[in-house]
Amino acid sequence: MDTAIYLVKIGELTLKGGNLKEFEQRLVQNVQLLLEGYHARVQLRAGRMTVEGPVESAESIEYALDHMIGITGWARATVVSKDTAEMQQAVLTEAIKARDSGKKTFKVEARRSDKSFPLNSYEIARLMGEIVYDQGILKVDVHHPDILITAEVRERCYIYGPETTGHRGLPCGTGGKALLLLSGGIDSPVAGYRMIRRGMKIDCLYFHSHPYTSPEAQQKVEDLAKTLAVYGIGTHINIVSFTAVQQRIRDSSPPDYATLLLRICMMKVANMMCKSAGSQAIITGESLGQVASQTIENMTVTNSWAEYPVLRPLVGLDKEEIIITAKKIGTYDISILPYEDCCVLFSPKHPVLKADPELTKEIYEKMNIDTLLDESFAAREHKRFGWKDARQK
Amino acid sequence: MSVYLDWAATALPDRDVLLASVDAALSGYANPSSVHQDGKVAALLLSGARDKCARALGVRSETLIFTSGGTESNHLPMLALLQRPVRGTIAVSAIEHPAILEQAKMLECAGWKTLIIPVTKEGFVTSEAVLATMRDDTAYVAVMAVNNETGAIQPIREIAADLLARCAGKKKPHFHVDAVQAAGKVTLDLSIPGLDSASISAHKLRGPRGIGLLYLSHRIEPFIRGGGQESGFRPGTENLAGAFALSQCLEISARMNLEPQARELMKQVIQSLKSINGISLIPESRTDEDPRFSPYIAQFTNKGIPGEVLVRALSDLEIFISTGSACSSKKKNRPVLQAMNVPPALQQNAFRISIGSETTMEEIEILSNALRSLVSGL
């Protein structure tokens, strides 16, 4: 059986001290979870992870590594014995592959963690480069090579060409658990991704107002949750109907406060959800000043209603920066589908920009909406998405 | 039991017609172009279907070309323009179906210029507006027979006559009529002088999708070339089952003459919906039994709820309607209502009721009760 072998760099993890093991174990576990059923073997030794599996699983292994949080890069490697002739042959094969794909210049880098190997890193690099140069396959450029070929002498010898950049960050599941307020927009999925990258496990909470919003809008949010599920090794989405809540707000509060009151109601339900699911924080996609409900005054008001820390990983980013990430993680094309998740009927023309906390509280209490929120929360719908759901989407 | 009031999008299929067309497909399995016996059987069935359509429409069989449906029938005469050595202008009404308006944009890419014929605030294209919009280099004019959103019946006879009169002695522009919402439903005379082509679709007449007719009063240069089927104007092995079904549908419509019954039903629709506080007709001037409108289609609007929301809320109650043209329901803007200068808020809140031969008074009552509570409750 032919084997595909991948060498994976784990980056930031190596900075960890006493609890390094815990992080490493979680990373290995996450990769194993994504590769369940693909007969892959995952090992982590001396700061390097290797993933090996049958060549038929190569596509799945690459998909998993492409979406894995906690690695800085990976490459498919050729494994040879610690014999310089064999090593040279493997380097030559990489160089020919590079030339055939239009590359002109190269550089060889070597690492030697097996100090019993007779040549040092410099000597290995020179010897490996020599054969490519002698056969005139590529030209040497040690400053800006088109392709970098690496030879690593460890328990075995790994030869590999260009690396694919990873998502970096900390392995999902090492940073606690939080609840993401997910809408169909561009921002909230990015906020979720950013916190997954800090090791958090996330659940999602979505509010719909059928028939004011369409089933397509909800489908879009579910697709976003599925996309996040790959990075977050699965996710739960809780869907709460807010139609009656929005009607109550519309009918019993000043129109300019509608958006802010809606945010407060969402926070209240998020509190309930956190409590029920054991989440430690609430994540939102808010970015300072982006819309009326996201002024510092209004954020302060909504914040005061949250019983858990509110994490706003996008608070200092502008739209362009957020879009770059959204495109990278594959949520942008879903987010821009033309199905709105809030109805114009409920959006005031001139929402309050600098809400007064005391006045807001007074208006909120007058609405007598708490029972309605309890009922909406109790009637929620729950779905779970595994990482495979996104791949099949 | 659901209430289906979206007949203008697709009419409820006629089970007998569909089953009979399966039999026709089986007995006429061979290629109508084949010279052997079974091929002849198929060819005979096909020509029989064409003759039946011709009788129902009051035109000669040779003028009818089977196509894949309304959109293609609308496109073929437009595409034929591409063969003209000199580019010019085409004039299309502002309320045409996207099958015409969007295709006009394609022609623009090929060097043609589109002139839009304005409509009155009631949604009618007047003959004067057509003549005022046209230019000397106008080679094609399109005005639909019945608007798919408002049901407004357009003065086709008058426009055709005025086009003839204006161009006496000169080359007259090709006059195309989208008759998809008119054929088999309202009085339609395709043989009037000056009318050059018209489109018809089977699924608006309780037939299957994927089959339609193009009426061509005289031969024009074909754009699509191939095996010479359909007098060389629309090559491709013929959809015999579809043609058979369409001929049945047209024959039934002509024989039954359901227009008076529809008028009675639509009167009921309009009266009961207008009695609901906040609901009004588009255009408001339309009366209960207005002969200027198709009795199968009416556009309404309301004060509070977006049409799209209303459609979803009614759908939850198993009452099926659309906001307007089903083909463009994914887009939010309403070009037809915009052309009629309907205020934006009323455009957004507009919805269409379209009825058919199976619609009952009971269904209309269910609809109006549902609307009454929705409009006050949502």
Interface residues (C-beta under 8 A of the other chain):
Chain A: H210 P211 Y212 S214 P215 Q247 P338 C343 V344 L345
Chain B: G304 I305 P306 E308 V309 L310 R312 A313 S315 D316 K330 K332 L378
